[in-house]
Amino acid sequence: MKNFLTGFLLIALSATGSIAQKQTRVRLNHIALYVQDLKTSQHFYETIIGLDTIPEPFHDGRHTWFEVGPKSHLHLIEGARSKVSLDKNIHLCFSVPSVDQFVETLKKHKVEFEDWSGSKGTITKRVDGVKQIYFKDPDGYWIEINDARE
């Protein structure tokens, strides 16, 4: 009985410790993008990317928040004076069930896309089989869409 209680206490303490560790781990809360025209960018992220808006606390007409994962958000903030010019290595990435179907959405809305090397209208197929494309949002931020599975 003593060995059972000792073992039980060790398991309980171990489990409690791991719970405490999980609660103190860093997790993504949000990504903020500074945009020129909030309505244009909001429409893009809703219509093209397919994100859902969530309530935002400011109600000042300068912010839109989207859910991008469990307790993770994308914040658009209006007020940028110009578009950004970033290297493709700096990008947001979203996974979809089918890159081919997503490409149809881009074509429908006349949004140009390219593969990693920059070939227009082409899809990259990585060595692990994942398909990916790249394009820019209205403010010049690069976006990757892929069909990676968890």
Secondary structure, 3 states (H helix, E strand, C coil): CHHHHHHHHHHHHHHHHHHHHHHHCCCCCEEEEEECCHHHHHHHHHHHHCCEEECCCCCCCCEEEEEEECCEEEEEEECCCCCCCCCCCCEEEEECCCHHHHHHHHHHCCCCCECCCCCECCCEECCCCCEEEEEECCCCCEEEEECCCC
